[in-house]
Amino acid sequence: MQAVRASVLTTSPRFEHVVASATGHMAMMRTIAPATFVKFKRWMAEKAPAREPLKRNRDRRQADIVQGLLDQRMLVS
């Protein structure tokens, strides 16, 4: 079953960034743009129909964390 508004994620701009593991190995992380993630998670937390309260809280926390990284310029999209 496809998530509500999943097309927002599948059609969003891409984000690529080099990351390092705890062991020091490097890899390329490919995902959706952080701003798109924040916008989607805020929608899930506030407006998604029939969303469980625990999931709404999780969505809100995830959006806050990524927004904080963007505000601190730790993620540049």
Secondary structure, 3 states (H helix, E strand, C coil): CCCCCHHHHHCCCEEEEEEECCCCCEEEEEEECHHHHHHHHHHHHHCCCCCCHHHHHHHHHHHHHHHHHHHCCCCCC
